[in-house]
Amino acid sequence: MTTYSLQDKVVVVGAGAKNLGGLISRTFGADGARVVVHYNSDSTKPAADETVGAVKESGGDAFAVQGDLTKVAEIVRLFDEAINRFGRVDIAINTVGKVLKKPFVETTEVEYDEMFAINSKAAYFFIQEAGRRIPAGANGKIITIVTSLLAAFTGLYSTYAGAKAPVEHFTRAAAKEFGPRTISVNNIAPGPMDTPFFYPAETPEAITYHKSQSMTGELTKIEDIVPIVKFLATDGWWITGQTLFANGGYTTR
């Protein structure tokens, strides 16, 4: 049986500096990948530099690229820089996202536009550019992080889950179109994750409720998700066009 290795693979990680993206970057780098660590804001640059340093210390190679992935030109530049530095792209992983928890009737047009730009538009054009850059026959992988709220019947997350929902359709279409070039395209839908990304939108009571819905009474940990990302990027290559719900039973579909 063929074993698929990350050794010398070139991996682009959207929002790859910290939290889930940071652990993906470090884990793939420790397995010998060459990692392009994307980050968005100046405030995240120290985390990006730290992650690049950790990858290099573990034996991999990495560099950081700043960019606003709601702008298509910035996505193109991210992949340009990856190819200029490492010669190709084999795997593209997008962890970019933003949460808004707000009543439907109070959500503004500005908030709607921002949520769809970050969670939907950026995802679409990240998949598109990855599909353009990953060479045919290379067993390429494209993976997007979405949310387990796609399988929830709940209010207050209309623009967050609503903006992530189209990514399932983008993924299925891309998987069908890119499949003949041996590129798999998938989503992973974690439960609420125990990171700084989660807490600002939630009250203490809501946090307690979210924890109570998993089989262990805990939030999803980033360490629970990275092995699934790694599996899809290696031996799980035959899975394509899917959304994998990894949430300890928080939601199911």
C-alpha positions as CSV (number, residue, x, y, z in Angstrom):
1,M,0.0,0.0,0.0
2,T,1.3,3.4,-0.9
3,T,2.1,5.7,2.0
4,Y,1.8,9.4,1.3
5,S,4.4,11.6,3.0
6,L,4.6,15.3,3.7
7,Q,8.4,15.3,3.2
8,D,9.3,18.2,0.8
9,K,5.7,19.0,0.0
10,V,5.0,22.7,-0.4
11,V,2.0,23.7,1.8
12,V,0.3,27.1,1.8
13,V,-1.6,27.7,5.0
14,G,-4.1,30.6,5.0
15,A,-4.1,32.2,8.5
16,G,-1.2,29.9,9.3
17,A,0.4,31.9,12.1
18,K,-1.5,31.0,15.2
19,N,-4.3,28.9,16.7
20,L,-5.4,26.1,14.4
21,G,-3.5,27.4,11.4
22,G,-0.4,27.8,13.5
23,L,-0.5,24.3,14.7
24,I,-1.1,23.0,11.2
25,S,2.0,24.9,10.0
26,R,4.2,23.6,12.8
27,T,3.0,20.0,12.5
28,F,3.4,19.9,8.7
29,G,6.8,21.6,9.0
30,A,7.9,19.0,11.6
31,D,7.0,16.3,9.1
32,G,9.4,17.8,6.5
33,A,7.0,20.1,4.6
34,R,8.0,23.5,3.3
35,V,5.4,25.9,4.6
36,V,4.1,29.2,3.5
37,V,2.6,30.9,6.6
38,H,0.0,33.4,5.6
39,Y,-1.1,36.1,8.1
40,N,-3.4,39.1,7.8
41,S,-2.6,41.9,10.2
42,D,0.5,43.6,11.5
43,S,-0.5,42.5,15.0
44,T,-0.1,38.9,13.9
45,K,3.4,39.2,12.4
46,P,5.2,38.2,15.7
47,A,3.1,35.0,15.8
48,A,3.9,34.3,12.1
49,D,7.6,34.9,12.7
50,E,7.5,32.6,15.7
51,T,5.7,29.9,13.7
52,V,8.3,30.2,10.9
53,G,11.0,29.8,13.4
54,A,9.4,26.8,15.0
55,V,9.1,25.1,11.6
56,K,12.7,25.7,10.8
57,E,13.8,24.4,14.2
58,S,11.9,21.2,13.6
59,G,13.7,20.6,10.3
60,G,11.3,22.0,7.8
61,D,11.4,25.2,5.9
62,A,9.0,28.1,6.0
63,F,8.5,31.8,5.4
64,A,5.6,34.2,6.1
65,V,3.5,36.3,3.8
66,Q,1.1,39.0,4.8
67,G,-2.1,39.6,2.9
68,D,-5.8,40.4,3.0
69,L,-7.4,37.4,1.4
70,T,-10.7,39.1,0.9
71,K,-8.8,40.7,-2.1
72,V,-8.2,38.4,-5.0
73,A,-5.0,40.0,-6.0
74,E,-3.6,39.2,-2.5
75,I,-4.5,35.6,-2.9
76,V,-2.8,35.5,-6.2
77,R,0.3,37.2,-4.7
78,L,0.3,34.6,-1.8
79,F,0.6,31.7,-4.3
80,D,3.0,33.7,-6.5
81,E,5.3,34.0,-3.5
82,A,5.0,30.4,-2.6
83,I,6.0,29.4,-6.2
84,N,8.8,32.0,-6.4
85,R,10.3,30.6,-3.1
86,F,9.6,26.9,-3.3
87,G,8.9,26.3,-7.0
88,R,5.4,24.8,-6.7
89,V,2.4,24.2,-4.5
90,D,1.2,20.7,-3.5
91,I,-1.2,21.4,-0.6
92,A,-3.4,24.4,0.2
93,I,-5.1,24.8,3.5
94,N,-7.4,27.7,4.3
95,T,-8.2,28.3,8.0
96,V,-9.3,32.0,7.5
97,G,-12.6,32.9,9.2
98,K,-14.5,35.3,11.4
99,V,-17.4,34.8,13.8
100,L,-20.3,37.1,14.3
101,K,-23.0,36.2,16.8
102,K,-25.9,38.7,16.4
103,P,-29.7,38.7,16.0
104,F,-30.8,38.6,12.4
105,V,-32.7,41.9,12.6
106,E,-29.8,43.7,14.1
107,T,-27.2,42.7,11.5
108,T,-26.0,45.6,9.4
109,E,-25.1,45.6,5.7
110,V,-21.5,46.4,6.6
111,E,-21.3,43.3,8.9
112,Y,-23.0,41.1,6.2
113,D,-20.5,42.2,3.6
114,E,-17.5,41.7,5.8
115,M,-18.6,38.2,6.9
116,F,-19.2,37.0,3.4
117,A,-15.9,38.6,2.2
118,I,-13.9,36.7,4.9
119,N,-15.8,33.4,5.1
120,S,-17.1,32.9,1.6
121,K,-15.3,35.1,-1.0
122,A,-11.8,34.4,0.4
123,A,-12.6,30.7,0.5
124,Y,-13.8,30.7,-3.1
125,F,-10.8,32.4,-4.6
126,F,-8.3,30.5,-2.4
127,I,-9.7,27.3,-3.8
128,Q,-9.7,28.7,-7.3
129,E,-6.0,29.9,-7.1
130,A,-5.0,26.6,-5.5
131,G,-6.7,24.7,-8.3
132,R,-4.8,26.8,-10.9
133,R,-1.4,26.4,-9.2
134,I,-1.3,22.8,-8.0
135,P,0.0,20.7,-10.9
136,A,-1.9,17.8,-12.4
137,G,-0.8,14.4,-11.3
138,A,0.8,15.7,-8.1
139,N,-1.9,14.2,-5.8
140,G,-2.6,17.8,-4.7
141,K,-4.9,18.6,-1.7
142,I,-7.1,21.6,-1.0
143,I,-8.7,21.8,2.5
144,T,-10.9,24.5,4.0
145,I,-11.9,24.9,7.6
146,V,-15.7,25.6,7.9
147,T,-17.9,25.1,11.0
148,S,-20.1,22.5,12.6
149,L,-22.8,25.1,12.8
150,L,-23.6,24.0,9.2
151,A,-25.4,21.1,10.8
152,A,-27.1,23.1,13.5
153,F,-30.6,24.5,13.7
154,T,-30.0,27.7,15.6
155,G,-30.2,31.4,15.5
156,L,-27.8,34.2,16.0
157,Y,-25.1,32.9,13.6
158,S,-26.9,33.8,10.4
159,T,-23.9,35.5,8.7
160,Y,-21.2,33.2,10.2
161,A,-22.7,29.9,9.3
162,G,-24.5,31.4,6.4
163,A,-21.3,32.6,4.9
164,K,-19.6,29.3,5.5
165,A,-22.4,27.3,3.9
166,P,-21.5,28.2,0.2
167,V,-18.1,26.7,0.8
168,E,-19.6,23.2,0.7
169,H,-20.9,23.9,-2.8
170,F,-17.6,25.5,-3.9
171,T,-15.8,22.4,-2.6
172,R,-18.1,19.9,-4.4
173,A,-17.7,21.8,-7.7
174,A,-14.0,22.1,-7.4
175,A,-13.6,18.5,-6.4
176,K,-15.5,17.4,-9.5
177,E,-13.5,19.7,-11.8
178,F,-10.1,19.2,-10.3
179,G,-10.5,15.4,-9.7
180,P,-9.2,14.4,-13.1
181,R,-6.0,16.2,-12.2
182,T,-5.7,14.0,-9.0
183,I,-6.5,17.0,-6.7
184,S,-8.8,16.3,-3.8
185,V,-10.9,19.1,-2.3
186,N,-12.5,18.8,1.2
187,N,-13.8,20.7,4.2
188,I,-13.4,20.0,7.9
189,A,-16.1,21.3,10.2
190,P,-14.8,21.6,13.8
191,G,-17.0,22.2,16.7
192,P,-16.5,25.4,18.7
193,M,-12.8,25.5,19.3
194,D,-11.0,26.4,22.5
195,T,-9.1,29.3,21.0
196,P,-9.2,33.2,21.3
197,F,-11.2,33.1,18.0
198,F,-14.2,31.6,19.9
199,Y,-14.6,33.5,23.2
200,P,-15.3,37.1,22.2
201,A,-18.6,36.3,20.6
202,E,-19.9,34.2,23.5
203,T,-21.4,34.8,27.0
204,P,-20.3,32.5,29.9
205,E,-23.7,30.8,29.7
206,A,-23.3,30.2,26.0
207,I,-19.8,28.8,26.5
208,T,-21.2,26.4,29.1
209,Y,-23.9,25.3,26.7
210,H,-21.5,24.7,23.8
211,K,-19.3,22.6,26.1
212,S,-22.2,20.6,27.2
213,Q,-23.1,19.5,23.7
214,S,-19.9,17.5,23.1
215,M,-19.4,13.9,24.4
216,T,-16.8,15.0,26.9
217,G,-18.3,18.3,28.0
218,E,-15.4,20.2,26.4
219,L,-14.8,22.5,23.4
220,T,-13.0,21.1,20.4
221,K,-9.2,21.4,20.8
222,I,-7.0,22.4,17.8
223,E,-5.0,19.2,18.6
224,D,-8.1,17.2,17.8
225,I,-8.4,18.8,14.3
226,V,-4.8,18.8,13.0
227,P,-4.5,15.0,12.7
228,I,-7.6,15.1,10.5
229,V,-6.1,17.8,8.3
230,K,-2.9,15.7,8.1
231,F,-4.9,12.6,7.1
232,L,-6.7,14.4,4.3
233,A,-3.4,15.7,3.1
234,T,-1.7,12.3,3.0
235,D,-3.3,8.8,3.2
236,G,-6.9,10.2,3.0
237,W,-6.4,11.5,-0.5
238,W,-9.2,9.3,-1.8
239,I,-11.7,11.4,0.1
240,T,-12.9,14.3,-2.0
241,G,-15.9,16.7,-2.2
242,Q,-16.7,16.1,1.4
243,T,-17.3,18.0,4.7
244,L,-16.0,16.1,7.7
245,F,-17.7,17.0,11.0
246,A,-15.2,16.7,13.8
247,N,-16.8,18.0,16.9
248,G,-17.2,15.3,19.6
249,G,-20.9,14.9,18.8
250,Y,-21.7,18.7,18.9
251,T,-23.7,18.4,15.7
252,T,-24.2,15.6,13.2
253,R,-25.6,15.3,9.7
